Amino acid sequence: MEVDFENLTGRQKAAILLISLGSDKAASVLKNLQENEIEVLTEEIARWDDIPPELSRRVCEEFYRMSLTTQYISQGGERYARQTLRRALGDHKAMEIINRLRGVSESSPFNILKDIKPQQLFDLIKSEHPQTIALILSHLNPEQAATVLSSFPEGKRVEIINRIVSIGQISPEVIKQIENILKKNLFSARFKEMKSPAVGGVKTAAEILNHVNRSIEKEILENLEKQNPSLTEEIKKLMFVFEDISLVEDRSLQRALREIDTKDLALALKGASSEIREKFFKNMSSRAVQTIKEDIEFMGPVRLRDVEAAQQKIVEVIRRLEEKGEVIITGRGGKEEEIIV
């Protein structure tokens, strides 16, 4: 049987692990399982006539990582996992895997940034090359990255987003450079070289832009569209902005309205287009519509930033409900997201 590690099912991994342990140890494991589980695993073991050494190594490596991070192994955690690897792969290969995984689990230059205040982080990296800044922001959570991004001048924001989109696999040499920057500017602690998983990309850029304030979001997208219209369109497909409320299915908007503060709604609609206003009004009762219209009329002049803040609150409600599956936004996610009535 030939199969890539990435395509292995949980059942197949369990079978390979048991085979790697040898019949005695495998039997000791199986006797603790339910009868139906033993039947399933035995059937799977029978399918494997010859297991490539690399496949066995990766399965054992994953098992060891799980034993460290989730404490799945009640018989001894790391010690038990180490013994298992030695039995399966031999002392030399087992220690090679253990040492590598220990290195990966050590603090990376980016892990220590999560507790730094955004303004402090901005001060730390503001003079660095845009590519370095993009790499660092890609490793932060979107809210933190958005706050830091907002602190940069207009032109630099667009360049940083452009670079975030293009980030892929990161070499140990680049990680080492980031390490040196952080050492020089903030810490004297030692960090091990590591190879980071792929970060950045269109999705990361969209998530960051979803969390900046609307003025900055609009400015970045407008400038980015001038430079790269197709890329901007890709980012927009993964974003949801106030103007996209026209894409929200009517029943979904009615669901969202139950959680939207009427004061925020009135303020948000004060600066909204007639199309967006009508979208809301047709999904509200006539009495509620009349109340909102009166609130808008008596509101008087308001600051743009207050309107945008109110609009952002509404967007966040809709995004949150969409993540829960309680709101449907048509036109996003491709053909599989089409609505059939």
Secondary structure, DSSP 8 states (H G I E B T S, - for coil): ----GGG--HHHHHHHHHHHH-HHHHHHHHTTS-HHHHHHHHHHHHH-S---HHHHHHHHHHHHHHHHHT---TTTHHHHHHHHHHHHH-HHHHHHHHHHHHHHHS--TTGGGGGS-HHHHHHHHTTS-HHHHHHHHHTS-HHHHHHHHHTS-HHHHHHHHHHHHH-----HHHHHHHHHHHHHHT--------------HHHHHHHHHTTS-HHHHHHHHHHHHHH-HHHHHHHHHT---GGGGGGB-HHHHHHHHTTS-HHHHHHHHHTS-HHHHHHHHTTS-HHHHHHHHHHHHHH-S--HHHHHHHHHHHHHHHHHHHHTT---BTTSS-GGG----
